[in-house]
Amino acid sequence: MVDPRIYRTGLLVVVLAVIVFAFALQGQGAPLGSAVAPVAFNGSNARRNTVDLARQYPHRPAGSAADLALARVIAGRLRGYGYQVSYQRFRAPTPAGTRPLENVVAWRTGMSSSTIVVVANRDAVGSPAVAEQSGTGVLLELARVLSSETLNHTIALVSTSGSTGAAGAADLAATVRRPVDAVLVLGDMAGAGLRRPLVVPWSDGAELAPTELRNTATAALHAQAGLTAGNPGLGAQLAHLAFPLTMTEQGPFAAHGIPAVLL
């Protein structure tokens, strides 16, 4: 179920956080601000993207014909916004066995060669998996917003496949062009409920996402939507120290030394 209320709050916050990094990342521990008007992001567009794509491709397991067709649609939209688009092809395990998969990688060059990467997974095990498509809906609307702005940092917008085991994220983490200042992974942006922590910092090691990255996303949540991100409980932190693993898509980036959070 897609909750429009969360689209009006949570998605706006995500985009603000991305824009903050794109324009003003400066390597400080304090949260950053943004000079871009939040009205530039249209939550209705993001919701429409999500619902339309989920309706057109309701059954899209990783590596399926529908998954690959959706990749072409996303690539076409990103090219239409003026991004340089390429495909990253690899093989990985899926619930249906090992399959050839594709990531769609769209670049827009900024004044600095250092990159901010935004990742959204597009495949799904269930059907029609509308909420699971919400990250893609945000990604496409974010592409529209950033296409007309001057960026301090280069932006990479990536549609991944292989959500089971974070296969697409793992392949991207191993091959993405460096340097990368931050990765923001868009999870379920429009589910019927909010699960805390809203900013997930775990890695596949003992490290957490850098303080600046966590603080900026957390501050945006509070300032723009009145939402408290919440912190991982002591039990969760101790469990992660004992078993430093995560199944979500920010994990592979941290394993390669790249700062990343899941939103």
C-alpha positions in Angstrom: 0.0 0.0 0.0 1.3 3.5 -0.9 0.5 6.1 1.7 0.3 9.6 0.1 1.0 11.2 3.5 4.4 9.7 3.6 5.0 10.8 0.0 4.3 14.4 1.1 6.8 14.2 4.0 9.3 11.4 3.8 10.1 11.7 0.1 10.6 15.4 0.2 13.0 14.9 3.1 15.0 12.3 1.1 15.3 14.7 -1.9 16.4 17.5 0.4 19.0 15.3 1.9 20.3 14.4 -1.6 20.3 18.0 -2.8 22.2 19.1 0.4 25.0 16.7 -0.5 25.0 17.6 -4.2 25.4 21.3 -3.5 27.2 21.6 -0.2 29.1 18.6 1.1 32.1 20.1 2.9 33.5 17.3 5.1 32.2 18.6 8.5 30.5 16.7 11.3 27.6 19.1 11.6 24.5 18.7 9.5 24.4 20.8 6.3 21.8 23.0 4.9 20.4 23.4 1.3 19.9 26.4 -0.8 17.5 24.6 -3.1 13.8 25.3 -2.7 12.0 22.1 -1.6 9.0 22.9 -3.9 11.2 21.9 -6.8 10.5 18.3 -5.9 7.0 17.2 -6.8 5.7 14.4 -4.6 2.8 13.8 -6.9 5.2 13.1 -9.7 7.1 10.7 -7.6 3.9 8.9 -6.6 2.7 8.8 -10.2 6.0 7.3 -11.3 5.8 4.6 -8.7 2.2 3.6 -9.3 2.5 3.7 -13.1 5.6 1.6 -13.3 4.3 -0.9 -10.8 1.1 -1.2 -12.8 3.0 -1.7 -16.1 5.5 -4.2 -14.6 3.7 -5.8 -11.7 5.7 -9.1 -11.8 9.4 -8.2 -12.1 11.7 -10.7 -10.5 15.4 -10.0 -10.8 16.6 -11.0 -14.3 13.2 -11.5 -15.7 12.0 -10.0 -19.0 9.9 -7.5 -17.1 12.9 -6.4 -15.0 15.0 -5.9 -18.1 12.2 -4.0 -19.9 11.8 -1.8 -16.9 15.5 -1.1 -16.9 15.1 0.2 -20.5 12.2 2.5 -19.5 14.2 4.0 -16.7 17.3 4.5 -18.9 15.1 6.2 -21.5 13.7 8.6 -18.9 17.1 9.4 -17.5 18.5 10.1 -21.0 15.5 12.4 -21.6 16.6 14.5 -18.6 20.1 14.8 -20.1 22.1 12.3 -18.1 24.8 10.1 -19.6 23.4 6.5 -19.2 25.2 3.2 -19.3 24.3 -0.4 -18.3 26.3 -2.5 -15.9 25.8 -6.2 -16.6 26.7 -9.0 -14.2 25.5 -12.4 -13.1 24.3 -13.1 -9.5 22.2 -15.5 -7.5 18.4 -14.8 -7.4 15.5 -16.7 -5.9 15.1 -18.4 -9.3 18.8 -19.3 -9.7 21.8 -17.4 -11.1 20.7 -14.9 -13.7 22.2 -12.1 -15.8 21.2 -8.8 -14.2 21.6 -5.1 -15.1 22.2 -1.9 -13.3 21.3 1.3 -15.0 23.8 4.0 -14.2 23.1 7.7 -15.0 25.8 10.4 -14.5 25.6 14.2 -14.4 28.9 16.0 -14.0 29.3 18.6 -11.3 32.1 21.1 -10.6 33.9 18.5 -8.6 34.9 15.0 -9.7 33.8 13.5 -6.4 30.5 11.8 -6.6 27.2 11.5 -4.7 25.5 8.2 -5.6 21.8 7.6 -5.2 20.6 4.0 -5.5 17.1 2.6 -5.9 16.3 -1.1 -6.5 13.6 -1.9 -9.1 13.0 -5.7 -9.0 10.6 -7.4 -6.6 9.8 -10.9 -5.5 6.1 -10.2 -4.9 3.4 -8.5 -7.1 2.6 -5.7 -7.8 5.0 -4.5 -5.1 4.0 -0.9 -5.4 5.9 0.3 -2.3 9.0 -1.5 -3.4 8.9 0.6 -6.6 8.8 3.9 -4.6 12.5 4.3 -4.6 12.5 4.3 -8.4 9.7 6.8 -8.4 11.8 9.1 -6.2 14.9 8.5 -8.3 13.2 9.6 -11.5 11.7 12.8 -9.9 15.1 13.6 -8.4 16.6 13.2 -11.8 14.2 15.8 -13.2 14.9 18.2 -10.3 18.7 18.0 -10.6 18.8 18.1 -14.4 18.3 21.9 -14.3 20.7 22.7 -11.4 24.4 23.5 -11.2 25.9 20.9 -9.0 29.0 21.1 -6.9 29.4 17.4 -7.0 29.0 14.9 -9.7 25.7 12.9 -9.3 25.2 9.2 -10.2 21.6 7.9 -10.1 21.5 4.1 -10.2 18.7 1.7 -10.7 19.8 -1.7 -9.5 18.5 -5.2 -9.9 19.1 -8.2 -7.6 17.5 -7.0 -4.3 17.9 -10.5 -2.7 21.4 -10.4 -1.2 21.9 -6.8 -2.4 23.5 -8.2 -5.6 23.1 -5.1 -7.7 24.5 -2.9 -4.9 27.4 -5.2 -4.4 28.4 -5.1 -8.0 28.0 -1.3 -8.1 30.1 -0.9 -5.0 32.9 -2.9 -6.5 33.0 -1.0 -9.8 31.7 2.6 -9.2 33.9 5.4 -10.3 35.9 6.9 -7.4 36.0 9.1 -5.4 32.6 8.8 -3.9 31.7 11.1 -1.0 28.3 9.5 -0.1 25.8 6.9 -1.2 22.1 7.3 -0.4 20.1 4.1 -0.8 16.4 4.7 -1.3 14.4 1.9 0.4 10.7 1.6 0.9 9.8 5.3 0.7 6.0 5.0 0.7 4.9 2.1 2.9 1.9 2.4 5.2 4.1 2.7 8.3 7.4 4.2 9.4 10.1 1.9 10.7 12.8 3.3 12.8 15.7 4.1 12.6 14.8 6.0 9.4 18.5 6.5 8.7 20.1 3.0 8.6 23.9 3.2 9.1 25.0 -0.4 9.2 27.8 -1.8 7.1 29.1 -5.3 6.5 31.8 -4.6 9.0 32.1 -2.9 12.4 31.9 0.6 11.0 28.9 2.9 10.8 28.2 5.5 8.2 30.1 8.8 8.9 28.7 11.3 11.3 28.1 14.0 8.7 26.1 11.7 6.5 23.9 10.5 9.4 23.5 14.0 10.9 22.4 15.6 7.6 19.8 13.0 6.8 18.5 13.1 10.4 18.4 16.9 10.5 16.4 17.0 7.2 13.9 14.5 8.6 13.3 16.6 11.7 13.3 20.1 10.1 11.2 19.3 7.0 8.8 16.7 8.2 8.9 16.8 12.0 10.0 13.2 12.0 12.5 11.7 14.5 14.9 9.4 12.8 15.5 7.4 15.9 18.8 5.6 16.8 19.6 2.0 16.7 19.0 0.5 20.1 21.7 -0.7 22.3 20.7 -4.3 21.6 20.9 -3.7 17.9 24.3 -2.1 18.2 25.7 -5.0 20.3 24.2 -7.5 17.9 25.9 -5.7 15.0 29.2 -5.7 16.8 28.9 -9.4 17.4 27.6 -10.2 13.9 28.7 -7.4 11.5 26.4 -8.2 8.7 23.5 -6.4 7.0 21.1 -7.6 4.3 20.2 -4.1 3.0 21.9 -2.3 0.1 24.0 0.2 2.0 26.1 -2.6 3.4 28.3 -3.5 0.3 29.4 0.1 -0.1 30.7 0.4 3.4 32.5 -2.9 2.9 34.4 -1.1 0.1 35.1 2.0 2.3 32.3 4.1 0.7 30.1 6.1 3.1 26.5 5.0 2.8 23.1 5.0 4.5 19.7 3.4 3.8 16.7 5.8 3.9 
